Amino acid sequence: MELKSLYREILNEHNINPSHKAEMANPSITLQGINPSCGDNITLFLKTEGGKITEGSFTGSGCAISQASVDMMLDLIIGQDESVALHLAENFMAMIKGTATQEQIEELDEAGALQDISHMPARVKCAVLGWRTMSEMLTSGTQTGTGTAEHCETN
């Protein structure tokens, strides 16, 4: 199977059959991420305990890239320490900017399928929405509550 075809298949599978798309009861942190330029929006729910992400889910609507990206992200970060999740987010951002090493991309597992998004500036905001929302959640200094974040920037 051609590599680009495989990447499309991964993207489609996460968009059509997301593993983590559901509202969560009693999350530790909830944050809504919005991309006002295209209308993508997600609400990300995380349960954390002792600095570890124990559960995660999302709701929302948007293009296939935004929805698949957040689902792939949750596959990677559930069960990880918050510091590992933030490290993976840094790797993802570097990949989208075109500056990631092959090792960094490999750490992203299936999310590495979004590597070609770096060549599509209009789609970058879609791909990073979930990752920026998660990073903001974990670095905001609050471990409870809700909020809204607008993510418009492309870098």
DACOR-V372968 format. One record per backbone hydrogen bond with DSSP energy under -0.5 kcal/mol. CO is the residue of the C=O (numbers start at 1). NH is the residue of the N-H. If there is no record, write none. Layout:
# DACOR-V372968
((CO;NH) (CO;NH))
This chain:
# DACOR-V372968
((2;6) (3;7) (4;8) (5;9) (6;10) (7;11) (8;12) (9;13) (10;14) (11;15) (12;16) (13;17) (20;22) (20;58) (24;27) (29;46) (31;44) (32;149) (33;42) (34;36) (34;151) (35;38) (35;39) (35;40) (40;35) (41;61) (42;33) (43;59) (44;31) (45;57) (46;28) (46;29) (46;48) (47;54) (47;55) (49;52) (51;82) (52;49) (52;54) (53;79) (55;47) (57;45) (58;22) (59;43) (61;41) (63;67) (64;68) (65;69) (66;70) (67;71) (68;72) (69;73) (70;74) (71;75) (72;76) (73;77) (74;78) (77;80) (80;53) (81;84) (81;85) (82;86) (83;87) (84;88) (85;89) (86;90) (87;91) (88;92) (89;93) (90;94) (91;95) (92;96) (93;97) (94;98) (94;99) (94;100) (95;98) (101;105) (102;106) (103;107) (104;108) (105;108) (106;109) (108;111) (109;112) (110;113) (111;114) (112;115) (114;117) (115;118) (116;119) (117;120) (120;123) (120;124) (121;124) (121;125) (123;127) (124;128) (125;129) (126;129) (128;132) (129;133) (130;134) (131;135) (132;136) (133;137) (134;138) (135;139) (136;140) (145;30) (147;32) (149;34) (149;151) (150;152))
